[in-house]
Amino acid sequence: MFIDVSMDIEDGMLHWPSDPEVEIDDYSDIKKGAASNNSKITCGVHTGTHMDAPRHFIDDGAGVDKFNLNTLIGQCRVIDVPVDISPISKEFLEPINIKNGDRILFKTKNSEWINNGARNFHTDYVCVNPEAAKYMVEKGVILVGIDYLSVEGYHVGHDTHKTLLGAGVIVIEGLNLFNVSAGDYKLIALPVKIKDSNGAPARVILEK
């Protein structure tokens, strides 16, 4: 069974406050006499379900086109984060038995907002604090996913991003895990291949 855990990209959708609004323009319309339907999309590369490349916070870091496909496809763990846990901390992670090579997706209360299609930006989303990021790097995690537009808290600095991306950990943001139970899955996460880009929208699928 395959489960699509990607957000729909649509006109006026939820976006990071300082990023461009998402606009879809149907500039060619059969109903208006055109020979075909065609559209133009305007958005930031960190729109909806997307992936961060090291270049997002490391100026000479690699872009999304350099991602290793062997990291983007493989076994992952969905971890259910209780509603009273925020942010995700080292103390929360320590009993979870994280192993070298793990791909970890965090399901939090954020997924309800994403699943409901809420367009108002919540600043109190569940995130990963810098100590937890460092702990996962030390444990050898190769990919981290979160169910809101940033793995890092709102206006708290960039230590979580820099720790993960600086260690080559791939970051997926904007997942919709509302209908996904905790457990083991096969992950298929493919970003749009934009040359040297610091990020890109992605289609993310889980196979049970």
VEXSE-714452 format. One record per residue: residue number from 1; residue in three letters; x, y, z of N, C-alpha, C, O in turn. Coordinates in pm, 1 decimal, m for minus. Atoms other than C-alpha are relative to their C-alpha. Layout:
REM VEXSE-714452
(NUM 'Ala' (X Y Z) (X Y Z) (X Y Z) (X Y Z));
...
This chain:
REM VEXSE-714452
(1 'Met' (82.9 m118.8 0.0) (0.0 0.0 0.0) (87.4 125.3 0.0) (182.2 136.7 77.7));
(2 'Phe' (m73.3 m126.1 8.2) (127.1 344.1 m96.3) (m82.2 112.1 63.6) (m204.0 118.5 47.2));
(3 'Ile' (64.9 m113.4 m66.1) (48.7 657.4 105.9) (71.4 127.4 m43.7) (191.9 142.7 m23.4));
(4 'Asp' (m55.9 m128.8 41.8) (100.7 1003.9 m39.5) (m1.2 93.5 120.5) (m108.1 124.7 173.1));
(5 'Val' (m9.8 m88.5 m116.8) (224.9 1230.5 241.5) (45.1 140.3 m41.5) (106.8 212.6 36.7));
(6 'Ser' (m35.7 m130.9 54.1) (274.0 1538.7 22.2) (m118.8 95.2 8.7) (m234.1 52.9 0.8));
(7 'Met' (102.4 m103.7 7.0) (81.9 1865.3 39.9) (m36.4 27.4 m146.3) (48.1 16.3 m235.2));
(8 'Asp' (39.4 m50.0 131.6) (m118.8 1978.1 m261.5) (56.7 141.1 m17.4) (47.2 224.0 73.1));
(9 'Ile' (m41.0 m136.5 31.0) (37.6 2282.1 m425.9) (m117.6 68.4 m68.8) (m162.4 24.4 m174.6));
(10 'Glu' (117.4 m68.3 52.8) (m246.9 2526.1 m487.2) (10.8 150.4 21.9) (85.9 198.2 106.9));
(11 'Asp' (0.8 m145.4 m6.3) (m313.0 2893.1 m537.1) (m36.7 47.4 140.3) (m138.0 5.1 196.0));
(12 'Gly' (30.1 m58.7 m129.7) (m297.1 3087.2 m210.3) (24.9 m90.3 119.0) (m21.9 m60.3 228.8));
(13 'Met' (m21.1 96.3 m107.6) (m179.2 2791.6 m1.6) (88.6 55.0 111.0) (149.5 161.1 96.8));
(14 'Leu' (m88.3 m30.7 m111.9) (4.0 2804.2 331.0) (143.5 14.3 m48.9) (191.5 m66.7 m128.2));
(15 'His' (m140.4 m18.2 35.3) (355.6 2940.2 294.7) (72.0 68.4 114.3) (9.6 129.1 201.3));
(16 'Trp' (m81.0 m69.4 m101.1) (640.4 3067.6 509.1) (m23.7 150.1 m15.1) (m24.5 200.5 m127.4));
(17 'Pro' (40.2 m140.8 9.0) (557.2 3431.3 595.5) (87.7 88.3 m88.6) (36.6 178.0 m155.6));
(18 'Ser' (m88.6 m85.0 79.8) (864.4 3580.5 425.7) (22.2 m52.8 m141.8) (92.5 10.3 m220.8));
(19 'Asp' (m13.0 56.8 134.4) (840.7 3356.3 116.8) (m108.3 56.0 m93.0) (m209.0 109.2 m46.3));
(20 'Pro' (103.2 m46.7 94.0) (649.8 3446.9 m200.9) (m129.8 m78.8 17.2) (m127.8 m198.4 46.1));
(21 'Glu' (128.1 70.7 1.3) (281.0 3365.4 m203.0) (m5.1 m92.1 m122.1) (55.6 m64.4 m225.6));
(22 'Val' (13.6 95.0 110.4) (189.1 3069.1 m420.9) (m112.2 48.6 m92.2) (m226.1 66.1 m49.1));
(23 'Glu' (97.2 m46.8 97.4) (13.7 3185.8 m737.6) (1.8 m91.6 m121.9) (107.6 m117.6 m179.3));
(24 'Ile' (13.5 82.9 119.6) (m114.5 2963.2 m1017.7) (m86.6 74.8 m99.7) (m202.3 106.5 m72.0));
(25 'Asp' (67.0 m78.8 103.7) (m211.6 3144.4 m1336.1) (m28.7 m89.5 m120.2) (63.3 m136.7 m186.9));
(26 'Asp' (39.3 77.8 118.6) (m408.0 2954.4 m1601.8) (0.8 94.1 m120.5) (m102.6 147.4 m160.7));
(27 'Tyr' (m14.3 m102.4 103.3) (m274.2 3169.8 m1881.7) (m51.4 m44.7 m137.4) (m69.7 37.3 m227.4));
(28 'Ser' (58.8 52.5 124.1) (m406.9 2944.6 m2157.9) (m117.4 m88.9 38.9) (m100.2 m186.8 111.5));
(29 'Asp' (121.9 64.9 m48.3) (m766.0 2825.0 m2119.2) (m89.3 m36.2 m119.3) (m131.3 50.8 m195.6));
(30 'Ile' (84.3 46.7 109.7) (m967.9 2612.3 m2362.7) (m137.0 67.0 4.4) (m193.7 99.2 m100.1));
(31 'Lys' (132.4 m60.8 m13.1) (m1291.5 2761.4 m2223.5) (m2.4 144.1 m51.3) (m108.1 198.3 m83.5));
(32 'Lys' (m8.5 m137.6 47.4) (m1166.3 3103.9 m2329.0) (49.9 7.1 m144.6) (88.6 113.6 m192.8));
(33 'Gly' (m34.6 2.0 140.6) (m1083.2 2994.9 m2682.2) (139.9 m46.0 m33.5) (175.3 m53.1 m151.2));
(34 'Ala' (m136.0 46.4 26.0) (m726.2 2871.0 m2641.7) (m2.1 m144.4 m50.2) (m98.9 m217.4 m29.0));
(35 'Ala' (m8.4 136.1 53.7) (m612.2 2551.2 m2812.1) (27.8 m102.6 109.1) (m1.9 m220.9 92.5));
(36 'Ser' (m35.7 92.7 m107.0) (m491.5 2401.4 m2483.6) (m7.7 71.3 134.8) (m9.7 194.1 142.2));
(37 'Asn' (m10.9 m53.2 m135.4) (m492.5 2445.9 m2107.8) (147.4 2.7 39.3) (218.7 m95.9 20.8));
(38 'Asn' (m138.0 m10.3 m45.3) (m161.4 2572.0 m1968.8) (5.9 97.4 115.7) (m71.7 192.8 122.3));
(39 'Ser' (m5.0 m79.8 m122.6) (m57.7 2724.6 m1639.1) (142.2 39.8 34.0) (239.0 m23.6 m7.9));
(40 'Lys' (m127.1 m47.8 m53.0) (221.0 2919.0 m1475.1) (m9.3 3.1 151.3) (m109.7 47.3 207.1));
(41 'Ile' (m1.5 m1.5 m146.5) (318.2 2876.3 m1110.9) (112.5 91.1 48.0) (224.5 86.7 m3.0));
(42 'Thr' (m98.8 m86.1 m65.2) (497.3 3135.1 m899.2) (6.9 m38.6 147.2) (m94.0 m34.3 217.5));
(43 'Cys' (m14.7 40.3 m139.8) (636.3 3019.1 m566.1) (147.9 m7.2 35.1) (234.0 m3.1 m52.8));
(44 'Gly' (m136.1 24.8 m44.5) (948.4 2976.6 m359.5) (33.1 m147.3 m10.9) (m56.9 m230.5 m22.0));
(45 'Val' (m39.8 140.9 11.1) (1148.8 2655.5 m378.6) (m27.5 m77.9 128.4) (m20.5 m200.8 129.5));
(46 'His' (33.7 65.7 m126.1) (1056.2 2583.8 m15.2) (m151.5 2.3 21.7) (m199.3 32.1 131.2));
(47 'Thr' (146.0 m1.9 m1.2) (684.8 2556.1 m98.0) (m55.8 m138.0 29.1) (m6.9 m238.0 m23.6));
(48 'Gly' (69.1 125.4 m28.2) (456.8 2287.4 43.7) (94.8 m105.2 55.3) (185.9 m73.9 132.0));
(49 'Thr' (m92.9 107.4 m36.7) (622.6 1950.9 96.6) (126.0 20.0 m82.9) (122.0 15.2 m205.9));
(50 'His' (m122.8 m34.5 71.3) (982.0 2027.5 9.8) (121.9 m53.8 73.4) (113.0 m101.2 186.6));
(51 'Met' (m124.4 49.1 m57.8) (1341.5 1933.2 73.6) (102.8 111.9 2.9) (114.7 190.8 m90.8));
(52 'Asp' (m107.7 m97.9 m16.0) (1625.7 2147.6 202.8) (132.0 m61.9 m42.6) (164.5 m174.1 m3.9));
(53 'Ala' (m136.2 41.3 34.9) (1968.9 2117.7 46.2) (97.8 71.0 93.4) (62.7 173.5 151.9));
(54 'Pro' (m99.9 m69.3 m81.9) (2287.6 2206.0 236.8) (15.7 147.3 m36.6) (40.8 230.7 50.3));
(55 'Arg' (m17.2 m138.9 45.5) (2305.7 2524.2 26.2) (m100.5 95.9 63.7) (m80.5 217.3 60.0));
(56 'His' (101.7 m85.4 m62.8) (1996.5 2653.0 210.5) (61.5 86.8 110.9) (24.9 203.3 126.8));
(57 'Phe' (m63.4 m75.4 m108.2) (2215.1 2757.3 505.8) (152.3 m2.7 m5.1) (218.4 58.7 78.7));
(58 'Ile' (m145.2 5.9 16.2) (2568.2 2678.2 387.2) (29.7 47.3 m140.9) (m1.4 m22.4 m237.5));
(59 'Asp' (m6.2 m69.0 128.7) (2663.9 2911.8 104.6) (65.8 m82.0 m110.5) (23.6 m75.5 m225.9));
(60 'Asp' (m67.2 81.8 101.3) (2899.8 2671.1 m72.9) (m44.5 m146.6 5.9) (22.0 m234.8 m48.5));
(61 'Gly' (50.6 136.5 m12.3) (2691.7 2363.3 11.9) (m61.3 m50.2 m129.2) (m86.3 26.8 m222.0));
(62 'Ala' (56.7 63.2 119.6) (2549.9 2120.5 m241.5) (m146.6 36.6 m17.7) (m216.1 67.2 79.1));
(63 'Gly' (139.7 m23.7 30.8) (2217.4 2177.4 m415.0) (m79.1 m129.4 m4.1) (m22.9 m238.1 9.5));
(64 'Val' (86.6 118.1 m0.4) (1920.1 1942.3 m437.5) (32.4 m97.2 m113.0) (5.1 m216.7 m102.0));
(65 'Asp' (m32.5 87.4 112.2) (2042.7 1808.2 m770.7) (113.6 m96.1 32.1) (138.7 m190.7 m42.4));
(66 'Lys' (m112.0 87.0 m40.2) (2336.7 1649.8 m587.0) (m41.5 m104.4 103.8) (42.8 m181.0 150.4));
(67 'Phe' (45.0 97.8 m99.3) (2122.7 1443.1 m347.1) (28.3 m142.1 m47.5) (16.7 m173.0 m166.1));
(68 'Asn' (m22.9 141.3 27.3) (2211.1 1074.0 m327.2) (m134.3 m73.5 0.5) (m203.7 m76.1 102.1));
(69 'Leu' (127.9 69.0 10.1) (1913.2 872.4 m449.2) (m11.6 m113.9 100.7) (m122.0 m148.4 142.8));
(70 'Asn' (2.1 108.8 m97.8) (2010.6 592.2 m212.4) (m43.8 48.3 138.6) (m88.7 m31.1 221.3));
(71 'Thr' (47.9 m57.6 m125.3) (1932.2 828.4 75.9) (m147.9 34.0 m8.4) (m219.3 27.2 91.6));
(72 'Leu' (137.6 m44.7 18.2) (1600.7 943.7 m69.2) (m99.5 m114.9 m7.2) (m219.5 m94.6 10.8));
(73 'Ile' (86.6 117.1 13.2) (1463.8 591.8 m115.7) (52.0 m109.1 93.0) (167.9 m149.6 83.8));
(74 'Gly' (m42.9 105.0 m91.9) (1471.8 330.2 159.2) (m87.7 m3.7 123.9) (m185.5 70.4 133.4));
(75 'Gln' (80.2 18.0 m121.3) (1337.7 224.1 497.4) (5.1 125.3 86.4) (108.4 191.4 97.4));
(76 'Cys' (6.8 m113.8 m91.5) (1221.0 494.2 736.9) (m87.1 m36.9 119.5) (m157.3 m138.0 119.5));
(77 'Arg' (82.6 18.2 m119.9) (1058.2 524.4 1077.8) (m84.4 125.5 20.6) (m32.4 237.0 21.6));
(78 'Val' (88.1 m109.5 m39.1) (755.1 739.8 1153.8) (m14.2 m5.0 151.7) (m57.9 m105.6 207.6));
(79 'Ile' (4.4 m8.3 m145.2) (773.2 851.2 1515.7) (m112.8 93.0 41.7) (m117.4 209.0 0.8));
(80 'Asp' (113.5 m78.5 m48.4) (456.8 971.4 1686.7) (44.8 83.4 119.9) (89.4 29.2 221.0));
(81 'Val' (m41.2 m91.4 m106.8) (530.4 1277.2 1901.2) (m124.1 41.6 78.5) (m214.3 102.5 20.9));
(82 'Pro' (117.7 m37.4 m79.9) (280.9 1325.4 2188.8) (m26.1 150.2 m4.2) (65.9 230.1 m21.9));
(83 'Val' (39.2 m140.1 13.9) (88.7 1652.7 2187.3) (64.5 90.9 104.2) (72.4 212.1 84.0));
(84 'Asp' (m60.1 m83.8 m104.2) (259.2 1770.6 2506.1) (151.4 17.6 m19.0) (217.4 80.1 64.0));
(85 'Ile' (m143.7 m12.3 27.5) (608.9 1745.5 2351.0) (22.4 110.0 m103.2) (m21.9 97.6 m217.4));
(86 'Ser' (m36.6 m107.5 91.8) (735.5 2069.1 2194.5) (102.6 90.5 68.7) (73.6 146.9 174.2));
(87 'Pro' (m45.6 61.7 124.6) (1000.8 2112.2 2081.5) (45.4 m144.2 22.7) (50.9 m191.3 136.3));
(88 'Ile' (m60.4 132.3 m8.5) (1138.9 1766.3 2003.5) (141.7 17.3 53.1) (221.8 92.0 m3.1));
(89 'Ser' (m126.2 m19.8 m71.8) (1436.3 1733.7 2236.8) (84.7 m126.7 m0.1) (38.5 m234.7 m37.0));
(90 'Lys' (m89.2 115.2 m16.2) (1733.4 1507.6 2294.6) (m59.2 m97.5 100.2) (m52.3 m218.8 80.5));
(91 'Glu' (57.9 85.0 m104.4) (1558.2 1377.2 2606.5) (m114.3 m84.8 m55.4) (m131.5 m199.6 m14.5));
(92 'Phe' (106.7 78.3 62.3) (1259.1 1269.5 2396.2) (57.5 m110.1 m88.4) (2.3 m219.9 m95.6));
(93 'Leu' (m56.3 94.3 96.9) (1483.6 1094.9 2143.8) (78.4 m114.3 64.3) (84.4 m223.8 8.4));
(94 'Glu' (m91.7 98.8 m58.6) (1712.5 905.4 2381.0) (m60.9 m139.1 18.9) (9.7 m237.3 m3.8));
(95 'Pro' (54.3 136.5 m17.9) (1470.1 615.3 2458.1) (m42.6 m67.4 m130.8) (m86.3 m182.4 m128.4));
(96 'Ile' (59.3 48.7 125.5) (1379.8 567.2 2089.5) (90.3 m98.5 m75.1) (46.9 m159.0 m173.1));
(97 'Asn' (m93.4 94.0 61.9) (1685.4 358.4 1996.3) (30.5 36.7 m145.1) (12.3 m43.8 m236.4));
(98 'Ile' (m38.8 m46.9 133.0) (1801.1 564.2 1699.5) (130.7 m67.1 m40.7) (222.6 m81.4 40.0));
(99 'Lys' (m116.0 73.5 48.8) (2054.6 382.6 1482.7) (65.2 70.5 m117.7) (4.1 154.6 m183.7));
(100 'Asn' (m72.1 m52.6 115.1) (2315.4 470.1 1225.4) (m73.2 m36.3 m129.2) (m111.3 m151.5 m149.8));
(101 'Gly' (68.1 23.9 126.6) (2154.9 509.2 883.2) (m150.1 17.0 4.0) (m217.1 m3.9 m97.1));
(102 'Asp' (145.1 m17.1 m11.8) (1805.2 580.7 1013.8) (m50.1 119.8 m81.1) (17.3 222.1 m93.9));
(103 'Arg' (78.3 m110.6 55.9) (1557.2 794.3 823.3) (m118.7 16.7 93.5) (m192.7 m78.8 117.3));
(104 'Ile' (101.4 m22.0 m102.5) (1318.1 952.7 1072.4) (m96.6 108.7 m43.5) (m55.2 217.5 m83.4));
(105 'Leu' (105.8 m96.5 27.7) (986.5 1127.8 1009.2) (m78.1 21.3 128.6) (m124.4 m74.6 190.3));
(106 'Phe' (71.6 m32.3 m123.3) (822.3 1306.7 1301.4) (m144.6 38.2 m30.3) (m171.3 133.3 m103.9));
(107 'Lys' (142.1 m32.1 9.2) (442.3 1300.4 1320.6) (m41.0 72.0 127.7) (m30.9 16.0 236.9));
(108 'Thr' (36.7 m81.4 m115.3) (318.7 1577.1 1550.1) (m141.1 55.7 m18.1) (m211.4 21.8 m113.3));
(109 'Lys' (130.4 m66.9 12.3) (8.4 1784.7 1612.1) (m5.6 89.3 m124.8) (m113.7 128.1 m169.3));
(110 'Asn' (m2.6 m83.2 121.3) (122.5 1989.1 1310.5) (m79.7 m61.7 m114.6) (m140.5 9.6 m194.4));
(111 'Ser' (62.6 67.9 114.2) (m19.1 1725.8 1074.3) (m148.8 28.4 m10.3) (m205.0 24.5 m119.8));
(112 'Glu' (142.8 m33.2 5.7) (m375.3 1815.8 1170.3) (m20.3 131.7 m74.8) (m113.6 143.7 m154.2));
(113 'Trp' (8.9 m128.0 72.1) (m318.6 2174.0 1047.7) (24.2 m21.8 m149.4) (m48.7 30.6 m233.6));
(114 'Ile' (m32.5 25.3 140.7) (m158.6 2048.9 726.4) (m114.3 m74.1 m68.8) (m153.0 m39.3 m180.3));
(115 'Asn' (105.1 81.9 59.2) (m431.5 1791.4 664.7) (m128.8 79.3 m21.2) (m202.6 53.7 m116.3));
(116 'Asn' (121.6 m81.1 11.5) (m708.7 2047.4 719.9) (12.7 110.6 m104.5) (m84.2 180.8 m133.3));
(117 'Gly' (m20.5 m101.5 101.6) (m555.9 2274.7 457.5) (0.9 142.0 54.7) (m28.6 237.7 m16.9));
(118 'Ala' (m1.5 m133.0 m61.9) (m518.6 2562.3 704.0) (99.8 91.0 m71.6) (214.4 52.2 m94.5));
(119 'Arg' (m86.1 m93.7 72.2) (m376.3 2867.2 525.4) (63.1 103.3 92.7) (155.9 174.0 53.2));
(120 'Asn' (m61.2 m91.8 m95.2) (m301.8 3071.0 835.7) (122.4 m65.3 61.6) (117.4 m180.8 103.8));
(121 'Phe' (m127.0 53.1 m47.5) (57.6 3026.6 950.1) (2.0 m5.0 152.7) (m23.9 95.3 219.2));
(122 'His' (m10.3 17.8 m145.4) (100.8 2886.4 1302.8) (146.2 14.9 41.9) (232.8 m57.7 m6.9));
(123 'Thr' (m137.9 m19.3 m46.6) (411.8 3013.8 1480.7) (36.7 m97.2 111.5) (154.2 m109.1 146.3));
(124 'Asp' (m24.6 90.1 m112.8) (374.3 2756.7 1761.9) (8.3 m146.2 m43.4) (m22.7 m236.2 34.6));
(125 'Tyr' (m12.7 137.1 49.5) (436.9 2449.9 1544.9) (109.3 m76.3 74.8) (202.8 m17.1 128.8));
(126 'Val' (m100.6 85.8 m63.4) (632.7 2155.9 1685.1) (121.9 m8.2 m91.2) (109.0 m27.8 m212.1));
(127 'Cys' (m124.4 m1.8 77.1) (997.2 2164.8 1575.5) (103.9 m87.9 69.0) (74.2 m155.2 167.7));
(128 'Val' (m112.1 75.7 m56.3) (1333.9 2002.6 1648.3) (100.6 99.5 56.5) (146.3 188.3 m15.4));
(129 'Asn' (m94.9 m96.8 m54.9) (1564.7 2185.2 1887.6) (144.3 m37.4 m36.0) (169.5 m150.6 m77.2));
(130 'Pro' (m138.4 25.3 44.4) (1941.8 2215.1 1821.9) (66.2 m119.5 67.7) (144.2 m190.9 4.9));
(131 'Glu' (m60.7 113.6 m70.6) (2038.0 1959.8 2088.2) (m48.5 m132.2 m58.1) (28.6 m227.5 m69.2));
(132 'Ala' (53.2 121.8 62.9) (1809.0 1700.1 1930.2) (62.6 m21.2 m137.0) (92.7 m134.3 m175.3));
(133 'Ala' (m64.4 11.0 131.4) (1955.5 1776.9 1587.8) (142.4 m54.7 15.0) (183.8 m143.5 m59.5));
(134 'Lys' (m136.7 46.8 m23.5) (2308.1 1729.1 1722.5) (0.6 m147.5 39.2) (85.9 m223.8 m6.1));
(135 'Tyr' (8.8 139.8 m43.8) (2206.1 1402.4 1888.5) (m23.7 m92.0 m119.7) (39.8 m196.9 m130.5));
(136 'Met' (27.5 83.4 117.1) (2064.2 1265.4 1561.7) (122.0 m9.0 m92.1) (148.9 m114.5 m149.5));
(137 'Val' (m123.2 3.9 79.7) (2382.0 1361.3 1376.2) (100.3 m96.5 62.1) (163.1 m175.6 m8.2));
(138 'Glu' (m93.6 89.0 m70.0) (2590.3 1182.9 1639.6) (m40.3 m146.5 m15.5) (45.8 m234.4 m19.8));
(139 'Lys' (50.3 136.4 15.1) (2370.1 873.6 1600.7) (7.0 m50.4 m144.4) (m12.2 m169.3 m169.5));
(140 'Gly' (m14.6 41.9 138.7) (2419.0 870.7 1223.4) (m126.4 2.4 m82.1) (m135.6 m66.5 m183.7));
(141 'Val' (123.0 m14.8 78.0) (2070.6 967.0 1105.8) (33.9 63.4 m135.2) (115.9 155.0 m142.0));
(142 'Ile' (m32.5 m51.6 134.0) (2074.5 1033.7 729.6) (m111.3 86.4 m59.0) (m89.2 157.1 m157.3));
(143 'Leu' (111.8 m79.1 52.6) (1731.8 1194.1 677.3) (m97.0 28.3 114.0) (m126.7 m59.6 194.9));
(144 'Val' (97.3 m40.5 m101.9) (1488.4 1386.7 898.7) (m116.8 69.3 m69.3) (m96.7 157.2 m153.1));
(145 'Gly' (118.8 m64.3 54.2) (1130.0 1480.1 810.6) (m88.4 52.8 110.6) (m93.7 m4.6 219.4));
(146 'Ile' (89.1 m61.8 m97.9) (881.9 1705.3 991.5) (m127.7 43.5 m71.1) (m126.9 67.4 m191.9));
(147 'Asp' (131.1 m28.5 59.2) (514.5 1787.5 935.3) (m40.3 146.9 11.5) (m156.6 177.7 37.2));
(148 'Tyr' (31.9 m141.3 18.3) (538.0 2166.0 909.7) (105.8 60.7 m90.3) (195.3 m10.0 m136.8));
(149 'Leu' (m84.2 m60.7 102.4) (719.4 2416.6 691.7) (144.4 19.9 40.3) (226.3 61.2 m41.9));
(150 'Ser' (m139.9 m8.5 m42.8) (1036.9 2416.4 899.9) (27.3 m101.7 109.0) (m57.3 m126.6 194.9));
(151 'Val' (m44.6 90.6 m106.1) (1226.8 2165.9 1111.0) (41.1 80.2 122.7) (54.5 25.7 232.2));
(152 'Glu' (m49.6 m89.7 m104.9) (1337.2 2465.6 1319.3) (m112.0 89.8 49.6) (m204.8 120.6 m25.1));
(153 'Gly' (100.1 m88.5 m56.0) (1133.3 2685.9 1550.1) (m1.6 135.6 m67.8) (94.6 175.6 m133.4));
(154 'Tyr' (19.9 m129.9 63.5) (1001.1 3021.0 1436.0) (82.0 108.1 70.9) (66.0 131.4 190.7));
(155 'His' (m82.2 m110.7 m51.3) (1253.2 3305.0 1482.1) (83.0 m38.9 123.0) (88.0 34.9 221.3));
(156 'Val' (m86.5 43.2 m110.9) (1487.8 3105.8 1709.1) (144.7 m17.5 m46.1) (225.6 m76.0 25.9));
(157 'Gly' (m133.3 23.4 54.1) (1799.1 3114.7 1490.1) (m1.2 m116.3 m97.4) (m107.6 m163.8 m137.2));
(158 'His' (m9.0 100.9 105.4) (1926.2 2851.2 1248.8) (90.3 m117.4 37.9) (141.8 m187.2 m49.4));
(159 'Asp' (m93.5 104.3 m43.4) (2129.1 2608.0 1460.3) (m45.1 m139.9 m40.1) (37.7 m223.0 m77.4));
(160 'Thr' (49.7 133.2 37.6) (1903.4 2307.7 1389.8) (28.9 m27.8 m147.0) (81.6 m133.4 m182.0));
(161 'His' (m27.6 16.1 143.1) (1924.9 2359.4 1014.1) (149.7 m18.7 m25.6) (190.1 m110.0 m97.5));
(162 'Lys' (m143.7 4.5 27.5) (2299.0 2422.4 1019.7) (62.9 m129.9 49.5) (154.9 m182.5 m13.1));
(163 'Thr' (m52.8 126.2 m53.1) (2365.4 2115.1 1233.7) (m33.5 m115.9 m93.4) (53.5 m195.9 m127.7));
(164 'Leu' (42.8 111.1 86.3) (2163.1 1879.4 1013.3) (60.0 11.3 m139.3) (122.2 m82.9 m188.4));
(165 'Leu' (m47.1 m16.7 137.2) (2251.7 2022.0 673.4) (152.4 m1.8 m7.9) (209.5 m50.6 m105.4));
(166 'Gly' (m145.8 m0.2 m2.0) (2615.2 2073.8 770.6) (59.6 m139.3 9.6) (173.4 m162.8 m31.1));
(167 'Ala' (m45.1 138.8 m11.0) (2640.6 1703.1 846.1) (m46.7 m84.9 m117.5) (m24.5 m205.9 m119.7));
(168 'Gly' (47.0 73.8 116.8) (2481.9 1608.0 513.8) (m132.0 m71.6 20.2) (m170.5 m155.1 m61.7));
(169 'Val' (130.8 61.4 m24.0) (2148.1 1507.1 667.8) (m103.2 68.3 m89.7) (m111.7 191.0 m92.6));
(170 'Ile' (104.4 m55.2 85.5) (1863.1 1552.1 420.4) (m121.9 34.5 85.6) (m162.9 m43.4 171.7));
(171 'Val' (114.2 m49.0 m77.5) (1570.4 1752.7 558.7) (m122.0 11.7 m90.5) (m117.9 76.8 m194.9));
(172 'Ile' (128.2 m12.8 68.8) (1211.1 1712.5 441.5) (m95.0 76.4 91.4) (m108.0 43.5 209.3));
(173 'Glu' (93.2 m81.6 m77.2) (957.2 1971.8 556.4) (m135.2 4.5 m70.9) (m144.0 m14.2 m192.2));
(174 'Gly' (133.1 m9.7 58.6) (583.4 2011.2 505.6) (m66.1 m133.7 m28.6) (m148.4 m143.0 m119.6));
(175 'Leu' (64.8 130.4 18.4) (486.2 1644.0 533.5) (m141.8 1.8 57.1) (m170.3 75.4 151.6));
(176 'Asn' (133.8 21.6 m55.0) (123.4 1544.1 588.7) (m7.4 m143.8 48.8) (m29.4 m235.9 m29.8));
(177 'Leu' (m3.0 134.2 m57.7) (137.6 1247.5 825.3) (m126.6 m30.8 79.7) (m128.8 m123.6 160.6));
(178 'Phe' (122.3 12.0 m79.7) (m216.3 1283.1 961.4) (m57.5 m141.1 m3.7) (m102.7 m192.1 98.8));
(179 'Asn' (60.1 132.7 15.1) (m332.6 945.9 825.7) (103.1 m112.9 4.9) (77.8 m224.0 m41.8));
(180 'Val' (m108.3 98.9 m7.1) (m5.9 764.4 894.5) (22.5 m41.1 144.8) (35.9 44.2 232.5));
(181 'Ser' (m28.5 50.3 m134.3) (49.3 543.4 1198.7) (150.0 m9.7 21.1) (226.4 m25.2 m74.2));
(182 'Ala' (m141.0 19.1 m32.3) (381.5 524.0 1377.0) (44.2 m139.2 m44.3) (m33.3 m234.7 m39.5));
(183 'Gly' (m51.1 129.7 41.0) (602.8 245.0 1248.5) (100.1 9.9 m113.2) (149.3 117.9 m146.0));
(184 'Asp' (m101.1 9.2 105.8) (832.9 131.9 971.0) (m66.1 0.2 m138.1) (m168.7 m64.2 m160.0));
(185 'Tyr' (50.4 m12.5 136.5) (778.1 218.7 604.4) (118.1 4.9 m95.7) (232.6 22.7 m54.1));
(186 'Lys' (m96.8 m34.6 103.0) (963.9 242.3 277.5) (m29.9 142.1 m45.6) (m144.4 175.4 m76.2));
(187 'Leu' (11.9 m139.6 40.0) (1024.0 606.6 187.7) (44.5 17.9 m144.5) (146.9 m35.7 m186.8));
(188 'Ile' (m38.2 m43.6 134.8) (1027.8 744.4 m166.2) (m18.8 151.2 m1.1) (m132.0 199.8 m0.1));
(189 'Ala' (6.5 m146.1 m12.1) (1112.5 1116.1 m157.4) (83.6 62.3 m111.1) (206.6 59.7 m105.6));
(190 'Leu' (m71.0 m51.4 116.3) (1201.2 1285.5 m484.8) (m28.1 148.3 m20.9) (m141.3 186.2 m50.9));
(191 'Pro' (17.8 m143.5 23.6) (1256.6 1661.1 m513.9) (5.6 31.4 m148.9) (64.9 m43.3 m226.8));
(192 'Val' (m18.0 m49.6 136.1) (1218.1 1852.6 m837.7) (149.0 28.4 m19.3) (212.3 90.2 66.3));
(193 'Lys' (m144.8 m10.8 22.1) (1567.0 1846.9 m990.4) (34.3 137.6 m57.0) (43.8 156.4 m178.3));
(194 'Ile' (m34.2 m136.9 36.9) (1653.8 2217.1 m992.9) (150.3 18.3 21.8) (198.9 5.0 134.2));
(195 'Lys' (m146.3 m5.1 m7.0) (2022.3 2270.3 m1068.9) (47.8 100.7 105.2) (8.7 217.4 104.5));
(196 'Asp' (m65.9 m80.6 m102.7) (2221.2 2403.0 m771.0) (m97.3 69.3 95.0) (m59.2 165.8 161.2));
(197 'Ser' (99.4 m68.5 m82.9) (1901.0 2494.4 m584.8) (16.1 m33.7 147.6) (56.0 m144.3 184.2));
(198 'Asn' (m7.7 20.0 m145.9) (1892.6 2539.6 m207.1) (m119.0 m78.2 54.0) (m122.0 m112.9 172.1));
(199 'Gly' (115.1 79.5 m40.5) (1561.1 2354.2 m197.5) (m88.4 m29.0 m119.5) (m66.4 23.9 m228.5));
(200 'Ala' (91.5 31.0 110.3) (1280.8 2209.7 m406.6) (m124.6 m69.2 53.9) (m116.3 m149.3 147.0));
(201 'Pro' (119.9 78.7 m33.3) (919.6 2093.0 m378.4) (24.2 m147.0 m31.8) (102.9 m181.1 m120.1));
(202 'Ala' (m23.8 143.3 15.8) (897.6 1715.6 m351.5) (m131.3 m77.4 8.6) (m225.9 m34.4 74.7));
(203 'Arg' (109.3 97.5 m16.2) (652.9 1429.2 m392.6) (55.2 m109.2 90.5) (155.5 m172.9 58.2));
(204 'Val' (m49.0 95.2 m100.1) (691.2 1203.4 m88.8) (m104.8 m107.8 21.2) (m220.9 m79.1 50.3));
(205 'Ile' (89.3 116.4 m9.0) (539.9 855.5 m73.7) (54.9 m97.1 104.4) (175.7 m118.4 114.8));
(206 'Leu' (m36.8 107.7 m90.9) (539.5 592.5 198.5) (m63.5 m129.3 m49.2) (m177.4 m129.7 m95.8));
(207 'Glu' (52.7 131.9 33.1) (497.4 221.7 126.9) (m0.2 m85.1 124.0) (102.7 m101.1 189.6));
(208 'Lys' (12.0 84.0 m118.3) (369.9 m2.4 401.7) (14.7 m146.5 m39.3) (7.7 m234.4 46.5));
